[in-house]
Amino acid sequence: MRQAFALLIVVSTAAVLAAGAVGPLAEETGALAPVPALREPMNRGDDCLSPADLREAVAEKRVVPPIAAIRAARQAIPRAEIQRARLCRHDAGLVYLLTALRRDGQFVQVMVDGQSGQVSGQW
């Protein structure tokens, strides 16, 4: 978890520096340009449901239970350890976002469709 947080900070810092809107040169020259908000292909938790909402969605059978999503992710990435599972809104439905730690130390994100329980993407 600490590694994921550190990675998030490093990537965010690199993105801000690459945009060129931060630093003494930009401030001195008055060249501060508005930087558009870049959106990742998939959200990072801003549209995710609370644990109570997750339980309600499972009870109403709107989504498969989290264990089904975890099993699907384990089949997609064998021998990986699932670190985190969240239920989030994506497009017109709900998806599980799972963070898996592979044996080589790399984190992988897996997206599982909430209704079918099938893996719909990984990065």
N, C-alpha and C positions, 0 to 999 in steps of 0.2 A: 504494500500500500504506500509506503514511504517512497519507493522507487517510482511508482506511478505519479505521485504528487510532484516529485522532483522533476520528472520528465515533462509534466504539464507546465511547470514553471519555466523550464529551459526552452521549451517550444514556444511558449507565449512570449518570452523575452526575445527570442530570435525573430519571431514574426514582427514584433514592434520595431526592433532595430532594422530589420530588412525593409520595413515600410519607410524608414528615413524620417519619421516625424519626431524622433526623440534624439536628444543629444545637444551638446553645446553649439555646434554649427547651425543646426536648424533654428535654435533659439536666437542666436546672434544675427542671423540673416533675415529673420522674420518670415522664413519660408515654411511656416507651419501650415501644412495643408490638411484639410479634413481627411481622415483615413476612414474609408468605408469599413463597416463591420464585416469581417470575413466569417462565413458560416461553414462549418465542417459539413461533410456529406451526411453525417449523422450527429445528432446532438450529444452532448456530453453530460446529460443529466438534468438539463433545464426543464424538460417536459416529462419527467419521470413521475410515476405514481408513488404515493406514500405506502408504507407497509399495510396500513389499514385498507387503502383503496385496492391494493394487490389482493388481499384476502377476500375483499368483496367481489372483485372481478372473477376470482377462482370459484367462489361459492355460487355465483350466478352463472357459471360455466361460459363466461365470455372468453376466457383464455384457458390454456392448459395449465396444470400446476407447475410451479417452478422446477420441480424435480424432473419433469419431462423435458423441459428446455435444457437443463443441465446434462441429462443423458444424451440429448441430440448433439450438444456441443462437444461432449466427450467422444462421441463417435466421429465427429468432424476433425477433431484434434486429439488423436490418441495420446495417452500418457501425459496429458496436460492437467494441471491442477486448477480448478475453477476458483478464482479469488473473489469474484463479486457477481451478483446477478440482480438486475433491475428490470422493472417493467415500465416501458416508456411509450409515449405516443409517437408514431411515425407515419407520415402520409395520412391515410384514412383509417389506420388501425393501430393495434398495440403490438409491440415487439419486446422480446426480452433482449437486453444487452448484457452479455456476459464477458467478463475479463478473465482470461485464462493465462496461466504461467506455464510456458513450455519448459522441457527439461534443459534446454540450452540457455535458459534465463530470459528469453524474450517474452514480452507480453503480447497477447493476441486478443483482439476484440471479435466476438462472435455475435451475430444477430440471428435470433430465432423468432419465427412468426408466432405470435401469441395464440392464434386460433388453431393452426395446424400442428404446431410443434416441430416444424421442419426448419433446418438451417437455411436462412435466406441471404447470408453474406458473412464474410470475415475479412479482417484487415489487421 
